[in-house]
Amino acid sequence: MAYLTPFHAFWVIESFILNYAIAIIKLFELQTEYDFKKVIRRISTKLSPICGQLL
């Protein structure tokens, strides 16, 4: 069971990145700078604890 953990962590991070990439593309289509900056801030605040747990 322990050997599944790294793959699961990678899958979670990949799904996070895919979801945010889709959100960023949608925001580019809307061309709203404020929302774009807000999403970038949300990405950094959500990804930093995940990366901290992995390291």
C-alpha positions as CSV (number, residue, x, y, z in Angstrom):
1,M,0.0,0.0,0.0
2,A,2.9,2.4,0.7
3,Y,4.1,2.3,-2.9
4,L,0.8,3.8,-4.1
5,T,1.3,6.9,-2.0
6,P,3.7,8.8,-4.4
7,F,1.6,8.0,-7.4
8,H,-1.5,9.3,-5.5
9,A,0.3,12.5,-4.5
10,F,1.4,13.0,-8.1
11,W,-2.2,12.5,-9.4
12,V,-3.6,15.0,-6.9
13,I,-1.0,17.6,-7.9
14,E,-1.7,16.9,-11.6
15,S,-5.4,17.3,-11.1
16,F,-4.8,20.6,-9.2
17,I,-2.6,21.9,-12.0
18,L,-5.1,20.9,-14.7
19,N,-8.0,22.5,-12.9
20,Y,-6.1,25.8,-12.5
21,A,-4.8,25.7,-16.1
22,I,-8.4,25.4,-17.3
23,A,-9.4,28.3,-14.9
24,I,-6.6,30.5,-16.2
25,I,-7.5,29.8,-19.8
26,K,-11.1,30.8,-19.1
27,L,-9.9,34.0,-17.4
28,F,-7.7,34.8,-20.4
29,E,-10.8,34.5,-22.6
30,L,-12.7,36.8,-20.2
31,Q,-9.7,39.1,-20.1
32,T,-10.3,40.3,-16.6
33,E,-7.0,41.2,-14.9
34,Y,-8.4,41.4,-11.4
35,D,-9.8,37.8,-11.5
36,F,-6.6,36.6,-13.1
37,K,-4.5,38.0,-10.2
38,K,-6.9,36.6,-7.7
39,V,-6.6,33.1,-9.2
40,I,-2.8,33.3,-9.3
41,R,-2.9,34.2,-5.6
42,R,-5.2,31.3,-4.9
43,I,-3.0,28.9,-6.8
44,S,0.1,30.0,-4.8
45,T,-1.7,29.7,-1.4
46,K,-3.1,26.3,-2.2
47,L,0.0,24.8,-3.8
48,S,2.5,25.9,-1.2
49,P,1.2,23.7,1.6
50,I,1.0,20.7,-0.8
51,C,4.6,21.2,-2.0
52,G,5.7,21.7,1.7
53,Q,4.2,18.4,2.6
54,L,5.9,16.6,-0.2
55,L,9.3,18.1,0.6
